[in-house]
Amino acid sequence: MKQTLLLMMAVLAFSCKKTDDGLLDFYRAETQCADPWQKGTYEPGTNAHQQAVELFLTDSLGVTVSDLAVAKENSDFQCQACTCENGYVIRFKSAEEHKAALLAAGFLQQ
C-alpha cells in the first residue's frame, strides 16, 4: 500500500509541469487594412508582417511581448472592406501591467 502511494505521488510529481509564466495571452483578428501597423509595405504572413505588429506593440504602445505569432487561421471570409477581417490572427503573451493598454488598442485576452 505504501509503495503504491509513493509510486502514484512520483508519477503525479513528474507529470505536472509548471507552465504558468505569469503572462497573459492576448489575440486580435487582423483587418484588411484598418490596423495601425498596416502602414508599411509587406506581404501578409511574412517576417516583415510580424515585425510590423511587434514594432507597433513595443514602440507605439510601450508593451513588452513574448511568443508573438501572426498566422492565417481563417481563409473563409467574404468581406473586402478595410475594416473586415483578413484571416490573420495575432497571438502573443504580455504582462498584467500592459493589459489595459492592449485592451484599449483592440486586443482581446484569452
C-alpha positions as CSV (number, residue, x, y, z in Angstrom):
1,M,0.0,0.0,0.0
2,K,2.8,2.4,1.0
3,Q,4.7,1.6,-2.3
4,T,1.6,2.2,-4.4
5,L,1.0,5.5,-2.8
6,L,4.7,6.6,-3.3
7,L,4.6,5.4,-6.9
8,M,1.4,7.4,-7.5
9,M,2.9,10.5,-5.9
10,A,6.1,10.2,-8.0
11,V,4.0,9.9,-11.2
12,L,2.0,12.9,-10.4
13,A,5.1,14.9,-9.5
14,F,6.8,14.2,-12.8
15,S,3.7,14.6,-14.9
16,C,2.7,18.0,-13.7
17,K,4.9,20.6,-15.3
18,K,4.6,24.1,-14.2
19,T,4.0,26.2,-17.4
20,D,2.5,29.3,-15.9
21,D,5.0,32.1,-16.6
22,G,2.7,34.8,-15.1
23,L,2.0,36.2,-18.5
24,L,-1.5,36.7,-20.1
25,D,-2.5,35.5,-23.5
26,F,-3.8,38.1,-26.0
27,Y,-5.0,37.9,-29.5
28,R,-6.6,40.0,-32.3
29,A,-8.1,39.3,-35.6
30,E,-6.4,41.5,-38.2
31,T,-8.4,43.6,-40.6
32,Q,-8.0,44.1,-44.4
33,C,-6.3,47.4,-43.9
34,A,-7.6,49.3,-40.8
35,D,-5.0,48.2,-38.2
36,P,-2.4,50.8,-37.1
37,W,0.6,48.6,-38.1
38,Q,-0.6,48.2,-41.7
39,K,1.1,51.3,-43.0
40,G,4.2,49.7,-44.4
41,T,4.6,47.5,-47.5
42,Y,4.9,43.9,-46.6
43,E,3.3,40.6,-47.7
44,P,0.9,39.2,-45.2
45,G,2.2,36.2,-43.4
46,T,5.9,37.2,-43.8
47,N,8.5,38.0,-41.2
48,A,8.1,41.7,-42.1
49,H,4.4,41.4,-41.3
50,Q,5.2,40.0,-37.8
51,Q,7.9,42.7,-37.3
52,A,5.4,45.5,-38.2
53,V,3.0,44.2,-35.5
54,E,5.8,43.8,-33.0
55,L,7.1,47.4,-33.6
56,F,3.6,48.7,-33.1
57,L,3.2,46.9,-29.8
58,T,6.6,47.9,-28.5
59,D,7.1,51.4,-29.9
60,S,3.6,52.7,-30.1
61,L,2.0,51.0,-27.1
62,G,5.2,50.5,-25.0
63,V,4.2,46.9,-24.4
64,T,6.6,44.0,-23.9
65,V,5.5,40.8,-25.6
66,S,6.7,37.3,-26.0
67,D,5.7,34.4,-28.2
68,L,4.3,36.7,-30.9
69,A,2.8,34.9,-33.8
70,V,0.9,36.1,-36.8
71,A,-0.8,33.2,-38.6
72,K,-3.5,32.7,-41.2
73,E,-6.3,31.0,-39.2
74,N,-9.3,31.6,-41.4
75,S,-9.5,31.8,-45.2
76,D,-13.3,31.8,-45.4
77,F,-14.0,35.5,-45.4
78,Q,-16.3,37.3,-47.8
79,C,-15.9,41.0,-46.9
80,Q,-13.3,43.1,-48.7
81,A,-13.9,46.3,-46.8
82,C,-10.9,47.8,-45.0
83,T,-12.4,47.0,-41.6
84,C,-13.3,43.4,-42.4
85,E,-11.0,40.6,-41.1
86,N,-8.4,39.3,-43.4
87,G,-8.0,35.8,-41.8
88,Y,-4.8,36.5,-39.9
89,V,-4.8,36.3,-36.1
90,I,-2.1,37.9,-33.9
91,R,-1.3,36.0,-30.7
92,F,1.2,36.8,-28.0
93,K,1.8,36.9,-24.3
94,S,2.3,40.0,-22.2
95,A,2.4,41.1,-18.5
96,E,-0.7,42.1,-16.5
97,E,0.6,45.6,-16.3
98,H,0.1,46.0,-20.1
99,K,-3.5,44.6,-20.1
100,A,-5.3,48.0,-20.1
101,A,-3.3,49.4,-23.0
102,L,-3.7,46.2,-25.0
103,L,-7.5,46.1,-24.4
104,A,-7.8,49.8,-25.3
105,A,-5.9,49.1,-28.6
106,G,-8.5,46.4,-29.6
107,F,-6.6,43.3,-28.4
108,L,-8.6,40.6,-26.5
109,Q,-7.4,38.5,-23.6
110,Q,-7.8,34.7,-24.0
